[in-house]
């Protein structure tokens, strides 16, 4: 499965509204998990089995909760049993479809 999620404290650390320090702690959890992952400006996507992905999301929420009395979580999952390597596979199929359209 793929889980794309965004987790952040609802209370900023300073007057600029930045939550970078708290989010950095959550991304460290993701990186230490050993799961395939990708982080962009809005979401982090992890790939693995249901229980291991959800455990990482929970750990990230717990770490953010240490910095804020309230945590915001947005989560989207692609549950596709029997498939792996989809973190890159989905993008490769998309690029091939775009290429196919431009050939036509």
C-alpha distance (Angstrom), angle and dihedral (degrees) to the residues before:
residue distance angle dihedral
X1 . . .
X2 3.76 . .
X3 3.78 120.6 .
X4 3.78 119.4 -169.5
X5 3.76 111.1 -167.0
X6 3.75 143.1 166.3
X7 3.77 120.4 -158.8
X8 3.79 126.2 179.7
X9 3.77 141.4 154.0
X10 3.78 115.0 -98.9
X11 3.80 89.4 -140.5
X12 3.80 116.5 65.5
X13 3.78 120.4 -134.2
X14 3.81 94.4 -130.4
X15 3.81 145.4 8.0
X16 3.82 92.8 -82.1
X17 3.80 91.3 66.3
X18 3.79 91.9 -121.1
X19 3.79 118.4 158.0
X20 3.82 94.9 176.2
X21 3.80 96.8 116.4
X22 3.80 94.1 53.5
X23 3.80 93.1 42.5
X24 3.82 89.5 50.2
X25 3.80 88.6 59.4
X26 3.81 89.8 53.0
X27 3.80 92.7 48.5
X28 3.80 88.6 51.6
X29 3.82 87.6 58.0
X30 3.81 89.6 52.4
X31 3.80 93.1 48.9
X32 3.79 92.7 47.8
X33 3.82 91.2 50.2
X34 3.80 92.3 76.2
X35 3.81 91.2 -135.7
X36 3.79 119.4 132.8
X37 3.80 106.0 -98.5
X38 3.77 145.2 164.3
X39 3.81 128.3 -159.9
X40 3.79 125.4 -159.9
X41 3.79 133.4 168.9
X42 3.80 93.8 -75.5
X43 3.82 110.8 23.0
X44 3.77 145.3 19.0
X45 3.80 116.6 -139.4
X46 3.79 121.7 -157.4
X47 3.80 127.5 -173.3
X48 3.78 126.5 -151.1
X49 3.77 144.2 82.7
X50 3.81 120.8 -33.3
X51 3.81 97.3 -103.7
X52 3.79 96.1 45.1
X53 3.82 94.0 46.9
X54 3.79 93.2 47.0
X55 3.81 90.6 46.9
X56 3.82 89.4 56.7
X57 3.81 91.6 48.4
X58 3.82 90.1 50.2
X59 3.81 92.2 48.4
X60 3.80 89.5 50.7
X61 3.81 90.7 51.4
X62 3.81 90.3 48.4
X63 3.82 91.8 51.6
X64 3.81 91.7 48.5
X65 3.81 88.8 47.5
X66 3.78 88.7 61.5
X67 3.82 88.6 63.6
X68 3.80 99.4 40.0
X69 3.79 137.9 31.1
X70 3.81 88.5 -132.9
X71 3.82 131.6 39.4
X72 3.80 129.4 -158.6
X73 3.81 118.5 -149.6
X74 3.80 129.3 -175.5
X75 3.80 115.1 -175.4
X76 3.79 135.3 179.3
X77 3.80 122.2 178.8
X78 3.80 134.3 -164.4
X79 3.79 104.5 -158.8
X80 3.80 108.9 -167.0
X81 3.81 112.8 154.9
X82 3.78 116.5 -147.2
X83 3.80 95.7 25.8
X84 3.78 127.6 105.8
X85 3.78 133.7 166.9
X86 3.78 89.6 46.6
X87 3.80 93.9 133.1
X88 3.80 85.3 78.4
X89 3.82 100.2 15.7
X90 3.81 94.9 67.5
X91 3.80 91.0 51.9
X92 3.80 92.7 46.8
X93 3.82 90.8 53.2
X94 3.79 90.8 47.7
X95 3.80 92.7 50.7
X96 3.83 90.1 48.2
X97 3.81 90.5 51.8
X98 3.82 91.1 49.7
X99 3.78 90.4 48.7
X100 3.80 90.2 49.0
X101 3.83 90.7 53.0
X102 3.79 92.6 50.6
X103 3.83 90.4 50.4
X104 3.79 91.7 55.9
